[in-house]
Amino acid sequence: MNLHTQRLLIRNFQNSDLEVFFNYRNDPLVAKYQSWSLPYSQEKAQAFINEMKDIHAPKQGQWLQLAVELKETGSLIGDVAFCIKDDDIRQATIGFTISSAYWNQGFATEALTVLLDYLFEDINLHRIVADCDTENIGSWKTLEKLSFRREAHFVESLLIDGVYTSEYHYGLLQREWRARNKPKE
Ligand SMILES: CC(C)(COP(=O)(O)OP(=O)(O)OC[C@H]1O[C@@H](n2cnc3c(N)ncnc32)[C@H](O)[C@@H]1OP(=O)(O)O)[C@@H](O)C(=O)NCCC(=O)NCCS
């Protein structure tokens, strides 16, 4: 499964991604608001790649994580993911990570734009959601830049390492994505 942008190739993970993937998963800056805890072992990284490299089509209820490769250098710079809801084939949750060396260069926006095009246009999803820690400014700014609407603010709703953190929930509809992308007359 390949998606192209000007600078990026979104593709399945492959065995040669192991070292770079393992390194950015273990970066405290990257992991700070994410679901995995540190240290993230080499075994877990290998198991992740083994699982993801052979998934070529989305399956309801299963996360599909795709590698984000910088075309210019062939380097792995992050990943984007989606999971179609178990009980509704036209709704999905997305996730995204960019290695900290590549932050603030528009890569998350670029990778997610082509992923949203794929989800809304190629497989006709109706609604896509995402959630993030309220302190994860880069995450919610990226979502808002892509026109996601903040639909909920859950206060101290998630217990992480003994601390209650707060979350924003975001949503975006297919018709809103299309209206946003419609050429201006
Ligand atoms: C969130 C993340 C993916 C953003 O990646 P990125 O490639 O740096 O994002 P972009 O360059 O496309 O930036 C998108 C917008 O967010 C803003 N932004 C990104 N990081 C920011 C930060 N730390 N603080 C403030 N704004 C930030 C950018 O300025 C840009 O807005 P603008 O164009 O209006 O200026 C990246 O910081 C990351 O991987 N973080 C760790 C993993 C994570 O938390 N993922 C999200 C889980 S919910």
The ligand as an ORCA input file, in Angstrom:
! r2SCAN-3c Opt
* xyz 0 1
  C       2.609     15.932     16.752
  C       3.671     15.730     15.657
  C       3.303     14.510     14.831
  C       3.733     16.970     14.765
  O       4.612     16.691     13.681
  P       5.270     17.824     12.765
  O       5.750     17.170     11.519
  O       6.242     18.600     13.548
  O       3.984     18.734     12.447
  P       3.875     19.848     11.300
  O       5.229     20.385     10.996
  O       3.069     19.308     10.176
  O       3.060     20.994     12.059
  C       1.651     21.130     12.016
  C       1.252     22.370     12.816
  O       1.486     22.158     14.204
  C       2.367     23.139     14.732
  N       3.240     22.489     15.700
  C       3.909     21.307     15.552
  N       4.591     21.037     16.682
  C       4.343     22.049     17.549
  C       4.742     22.334     18.879
  N       5.543     21.502     19.555
  N       4.287     23.453     19.481
  C       3.451     24.302     18.816
  N       3.011     24.084     17.548
  C       3.471     22.965     16.918
  C       3.136     23.662     13.539
  O       3.621     24.956     13.776
  C       2.081     23.608     12.439
  O       1.196     24.698     12.509
  P       1.417     26.023     11.567
  O       1.683     25.522     10.187
  O       0.135     26.747     11.735
  O       2.589     26.729     12.129
  C       5.084     15.522     16.291
  O       5.336     16.555     17.196
  C       5.198     14.197     17.018
  O       5.437     13.161     16.396
  N       5.061     14.184     18.337
  C       5.240     12.961     19.122
  C       4.217     11.910     18.820
  C       2.809     12.397     19.130
  O       2.562     12.962     20.182
  N       1.891     12.128     18.190
  C       0.501     12.520     18.326
  C      -0.207     11.554     19.166
  S      -1.873     12.091     19.506
*
